[in-house]
Amino acid sequence: MSQHPPDRSTVSAPARPDASMSLLNNVMDHSLDEGYAEAAARRDAEEGGLPRTLKAKLGLAAGLVLAALVVTVGAAQARISAPVVAKEREELIDRIHKETSTADTLERNVEKLRDEVGERQREALRSRGGGQGELVGLLAGATPVRGPGVKLVIDDAKEASSGSGGGPRESSGFSDTGRVRDRDMQRVVNGLWESGSEAIAINDQRLTSLSAIRAAGDAILVDNRPLVPPYAVLAVGDGKKLSAAFEGSADGRYLDSLRENFAIRTRISDQEEVRLPAAPSLIVRTAQPKAAATDAGKGDGQGAADTEKGTS
């Protein structure tokens, strides 16, 4: 039996090692989806089309031009209205200056009339005081005085707050804010009167029997005139005795407590001479001289003072 060599045409070729990896080969050979590839081809094939980056630049440029146009229009309108606003401002400033000048003039007139009234009051005291016109004027605060006395300076604490005063101030009567209050000044003045003062002034504001010490916010008012710290209290009297009597009084100890507990600053010193101005003109509405009241009451036997208005 003869053996024939195998027919090469009928022998199958050996299989490729990666024949079973057709899916992976397909993914590697066609990494871009066909739809994306077609879209990219159409975009490249468009005639007259602009690159996306250029379109973005053109859009940005158009936005900048529009913004510049808006700014330019706004600046033009502001330039047009600026003269009108400036004119109105100047007119307002002129009105303020004019009204301020008018108020200053009226204030000077008031002061002049007040001085004239005070001078007439002093003249009336001299002419009708029965030889004691100067003494009556001194006691009424109608005449300036000078003589030995004390100077008491009271000031807020260095780090005083602007609170209205609550807590310990309301419960114990002390200041927990470091600010001098109207009731503090009331106690100081009452203590000086009790210690023998003959005349008192606070920041050159003369006190009389009709004076009132009140508060408006954080400001202290004396006869409705605001005072600012430090408060310089001048009192006429025997300097050494007056100072010692005040420091030993209950009101003097109250002032010491303010200094020790709330850092309110105080200092008192004897003065060889202090000068106190006259008080503003006094308006007495319910009292009149006894002689005039007696004459008015002769018809009905009454000698008491009437309640009709009068001035001293």
C-alpha positions as CSV (number, residue, x, y, z in Angstrom):
1,M,0.0,0.0,0.0
2,S,1.5,3.2,-1.0
3,Q,1.3,6.3,1.1
4,H,0.6,9.6,-0.6
5,P,1.7,12.9,1.0
6,P,-1.3,14.9,2.3
7,D,-2.8,17.4,-0.1
8,R,-1.8,20.8,0.9
9,S,-4.9,22.3,-0.5
10,T,-7.1,20.4,1.8
11,V,-5.1,21.1,5.0
12,S,-6.7,24.0,7.0
13,A,-4.6,26.9,8.1
14,P,-3.9,27.1,11.8
15,A,-6.2,29.5,13.8
16,R,-4.9,32.9,14.9
17,P,-4.3,33.2,18.6
18,D,-6.6,36.3,18.9
19,A,-9.4,34.7,16.8
20,S,-11.5,34.5,20.0
21,M,-11.0,38.2,20.8
22,S,-13.0,39.7,17.9
23,L,-15.0,41.9,20.2
24,L,-11.9,43.4,21.9
25,N,-10.3,43.9,18.4
26,N,-13.4,45.6,17.2
27,V,-13.3,48.0,20.2
28,M,-9.7,48.7,19.6
29,D,-10.0,49.2,15.9
30,H,-13.1,51.4,16.1
31,S,-12.7,53.4,19.3
32,L,-15.0,56.2,18.1
33,D,-18.7,55.5,17.8
34,E,-19.9,55.7,14.3
35,G,-22.5,58.4,15.1
36,Y,-19.8,60.6,16.5
37,A,-17.6,60.0,13.5
38,E,-20.4,60.9,11.1
39,A,-21.2,64.1,13.1
40,A,-17.5,65.1,13.0
41,A,-17.3,64.4,9.3
42,R,-20.4,66.6,8.6
43,R,-19.0,69.4,10.7
44,D,-15.7,69.3,8.9
45,A,-17.6,69.2,5.6
46,E,-19.7,72.3,6.3
47,E,-18.7,75.1,3.9
48,G,-18.3,78.6,5.4
49,G,-18.5,77.3,9.0
50,L,-16.4,78.9,11.7
51,P,-14.5,77.1,14.4
52,R,-16.3,77.0,17.7
53,T,-13.6,78.9,19.5
54,L,-13.9,81.8,17.0
55,K,-17.7,81.9,17.5
56,A,-17.2,82.0,21.3
57,K,-14.8,84.9,20.8
58,L,-17.2,86.8,18.6
59,G,-20.0,86.3,21.3
60,L,-17.7,87.6,24.0
61,A,-16.8,90.6,21.9
62,A,-20.5,91.4,21.3
63,G,-21.2,91.2,25.0
64,L,-18.3,93.6,25.8
65,V,-19.5,96.0,23.2
66,L,-23.0,95.9,24.6
67,A,-21.7,96.5,28.2
68,A,-19.6,99.4,27.0
69,L,-22.6,100.9,25.3
70,V,-24.7,100.7,28.5
71,V,-21.9,102.3,30.5
72,T,-21.5,105.0,28.0
73,V,-25.2,105.8,28.0
74,G,-25.2,105.9,31.8
75,A,-22.2,108.2,32.0
76,A,-23.8,110.5,29.5
77,Q,-27.1,110.7,31.5
78,A,-25.1,111.3,34.7
79,R,-23.2,114.1,33.0
80,I,-26.4,115.7,31.9
81,S,-28.1,115.5,35.4
82,A,-24.9,116.5,37.3
83,P,-25.4,120.2,36.9
84,V,-29.0,120.0,38.2
85,V,-28.0,118.0,41.3
86,A,-25.1,120.4,42.0
87,K,-27.4,123.4,41.7
88,E,-29.9,121.8,44.1
89,R,-27.1,121.0,46.5
90,E,-25.8,124.6,46.4
91,E,-29.3,126.0,47.0
92,L,-29.7,123.7,50.0
93,I,-26.4,124.7,51.4
94,D,-27.3,128.4,51.0
95,R,-30.6,127.9,52.8
96,I,-28.8,126.1,55.7
97,H,-26.3,129.0,56.0
98,K,-29.1,131.6,55.8
99,E,-31.3,129.9,58.5
100,T,-28.2,129.3,60.7
101,S,-27.4,133.0,60.5
102,T,-31.0,133.9,61.3
103,A,-30.9,131.6,64.3
104,D,-27.6,133.1,65.5
105,T,-29.1,136.6,65.2
106,L,-32.2,135.6,67.2
107,E,-30.0,134.0,69.8
108,R,-27.9,137.2,70.2
109,N,-31.1,139.2,70.5
110,V,-32.4,136.8,73.2
111,E,-29.2,137.1,75.2
112,K,-29.3,140.9,74.8
113,L,-32.9,141.1,76.1
114,R,-32.1,138.7,78.9
115,D,-29.2,140.9,80.0
116,E,-31.4,143.9,79.8
117,V,-34.1,142.2,81.9
118,G,-31.5,141.2,84.4
119,E,-30.1,144.7,84.7
120,R,-33.6,146.1,85.3
121,Q,-34.2,143.5,88.0
122,R,-31.0,144.4,89.7
123,E,-31.9,148.1,89.5
124,A,-35.3,147.3,91.0
125,L,-33.6,145.5,93.9
126,R,-31.3,148.4,94.6
127,S,-34.0,151.0,94.5
128,R,-36.7,149.0,96.4
129,G,-34.7,146.7,98.5
130,G,-34.9,148.9,101.6
131,G,-31.2,149.1,101.9
132,Q,-30.7,145.4,101.4
133,G,-31.0,145.3,97.6
134,E,-27.4,143.9,97.1
135,L,-28.0,141.1,99.7
136,V,-31.4,140.2,98.2
137,G,-29.8,140.2,94.7
138,L,-27.0,138.0,95.9
139,L,-29.4,135.5,97.5
140,A,-31.6,135.5,94.5
141,G,-28.7,134.9,92.1
142,A,-29.5,138.1,90.3
143,T,-26.0,139.7,90.7
144,P,-22.5,138.3,90.1
145,V,-20.6,137.3,93.2
146,R,-17.0,136.6,94.2
147,G,-15.2,135.4,97.3
148,P,-13.4,132.4,98.8
149,G,-14.8,129.0,98.2
150,V,-14.1,125.5,96.7
151,K,-13.9,124.1,93.2
152,L,-15.2,120.6,92.7
153,V,-14.5,119.0,89.3
154,I,-16.5,115.8,88.4
155,D,-15.8,113.9,85.2
156,D,-17.0,110.7,83.6
157,A,-14.8,107.6,83.8
158,K,-12.2,107.2,81.1
159,E,-14.0,104.2,79.6
160,A,-17.6,105.3,80.3
161,S,-20.3,103.5,78.4
162,S,-23.4,105.2,77.0
163,G,-26.0,103.0,78.6
164,S,-29.1,104.5,80.1
165,G,-28.3,103.1,83.6
166,G,-29.8,99.8,84.6
167,G,-29.1,97.1,87.1
168,P,-27.1,98.4,90.1
169,R,-27.8,102.0,89.2
170,E,-31.6,101.5,89.5
171,S,-31.3,99.3,92.6
172,S,-28.6,101.0,94.6
173,G,-28.6,104.5,93.2
174,F,-25.1,104.3,91.9
175,S,-23.9,104.6,88.3
176,D,-22.8,101.3,86.6
177,T,-21.9,103.1,83.3
178,G,-19.1,105.4,84.5
179,R,-21.1,108.4,83.4
180,V,-22.1,111.3,85.7
181,R,-25.9,111.5,85.9
182,D,-28.3,114.3,86.7
183,R,-29.1,112.7,90.1
184,D,-25.4,112.6,90.9
185,M,-25.2,116.3,90.3
186,Q,-28.3,116.9,92.3
187,R,-26.8,115.1,95.3
188,V,-23.5,117.0,95.0
189,V,-25.3,120.4,94.8
190,N,-27.6,119.6,97.7
191,G,-24.6,118.5,99.7
192,L,-22.8,121.8,99.0
193,W,-25.8,123.8,100.0
194,E,-26.1,121.8,103.2
195,S,-22.4,122.2,104.0
196,G,-22.7,126.0,104.0
197,S,-22.4,127.3,100.4
198,E,-23.7,130.8,99.8
199,A,-23.7,130.6,96.0
200,I,-23.1,127.8,93.5
201,A,-22.5,127.6,89.7
202,I,-22.0,124.6,87.5
203,N,-19.9,125.3,84.3
204,D,-20.6,129.0,84.8
205,Q,-24.4,128.3,85.1
206,R,-25.5,130.1,88.3
207,L,-28.0,128.1,90.4
208,T,-31.0,129.8,92.2
209,S,-33.9,128.6,94.2
210,L,-35.7,127.9,91.0
211,S,-33.0,126.0,89.2
212,A,-33.6,122.5,88.0
213,I,-31.0,119.8,87.2
214,R,-32.5,117.3,84.7
215,A,-31.3,114.9,82.0
216,A,-31.9,114.6,78.3
217,G,-30.4,111.4,77.1
218,D,-26.8,111.4,78.3
219,A,-26.7,115.2,78.7
220,I,-27.2,117.0,81.9
221,L,-29.4,120.1,81.8
222,V,-29.3,123.0,84.2
223,D,-32.3,125.3,83.7
224,N,-32.7,123.6,80.3
225,R,-29.2,124.5,79.2
226,P,-27.0,121.5,78.3
227,L,-23.7,121.0,80.1
228,V,-20.7,118.9,78.9
229,P,-18.2,117.1,81.1
230,P,-16.0,117.8,83.0
231,Y,-18.4,119.5,85.4
232,A,-16.8,122.3,87.3
233,V,-18.8,123.2,90.4
234,L,-17.9,126.5,92.1
235,A,-19.2,127.3,95.5
236,V,-18.7,130.4,97.6
237,G,-18.1,129.9,101.3
238,D,-15.3,129.4,103.8
239,G,-13.1,127.2,101.7
240,K,-11.6,124.9,104.3
241,K,-14.7,124.5,106.4
242,L,-16.9,124.0,103.3
243,S,-14.6,121.4,101.9
244,A,-14.3,119.5,105.1
245,A,-18.1,119.6,105.8
246,F,-18.9,118.4,102.3
247,E,-16.5,115.5,102.3
248,G,-17.9,114.4,105.7
249,S,-21.5,114.6,104.6
250,A,-23.6,111.7,103.2
251,D,-23.5,113.3,99.7
252,G,-19.7,113.6,99.9
253,R,-19.5,109.9,100.8
254,Y,-21.8,109.1,97.9
255,L,-19.4,110.9,95.6
256,D,-16.5,108.9,97.1
257,S,-18.4,105.7,96.3
258,L,-18.8,106.7,92.7
259,R,-15.1,107.3,92.4
260,E,-14.1,104.0,94.1
261,N,-16.6,101.7,92.6
262,F,-17.3,103.2,89.1
263,A,-14.1,105.1,88.3
264,I,-15.9,108.5,88.1
265,R,-13.1,111.1,88.5
266,T,-13.5,113.8,91.1
267,R,-11.2,116.4,92.8
268,I,-12.0,119.2,95.2
269,S,-9.7,122.1,96.1
270,D,-9.9,125.2,98.3
271,Q,-9.9,128.5,96.4
272,E,-8.9,131.9,97.6
273,E,-11.4,133.5,95.3
274,V,-14.0,132.2,92.9
275,R,-16.2,134.3,90.6
276,L,-19.8,133.3,89.8
277,P,-21.9,135.0,87.1
278,A,-25.4,136.3,87.6
279,A,-28.2,133.9,86.8
280,P,-30.5,134.5,83.8
281,S,-33.6,136.6,84.5
282,L,-36.0,134.9,86.8
283,I,-39.7,134.6,86.0
284,V,-41.9,134.4,89.1
285,R,-45.5,133.6,88.2
286,T,-47.2,133.1,91.6
287,A,-45.5,135.5,94.0
288,Q,-45.4,139.2,94.5
289,P,-43.9,141.6,97.1
290,K,-45.7,141.5,100.4
291,A,-46.4,145.2,100.6
292,A,-48.2,145.1,97.2
293,A,-50.1,142.1,98.3
294,T,-51.1,143.7,101.5
295,D,-52.3,146.8,99.7
296,A,-54.3,144.7,97.3
297,G,-56.0,142.9,100.2
298,K,-56.9,145.8,102.3
299,G,-60.5,145.9,101.1
300,D,-61.3,142.3,102.2
301,G,-58.9,142.0,105.1
302,Q,-56.6,139.6,103.4
303,G,-52.8,140.0,103.8
304,A,-51.7,136.9,102.0
305,A,-49.9,137.2,98.6
306,D,-52.2,137.0,95.5
307,T,-51.6,134.4,92.9
308,E,-51.6,136.8,90.0
309,K,-48.6,136.9,87.7
310,G,-45.6,139.0,88.4
311,T,-41.8,139.2,87.9
312,S,-39.0,139.9,90.2
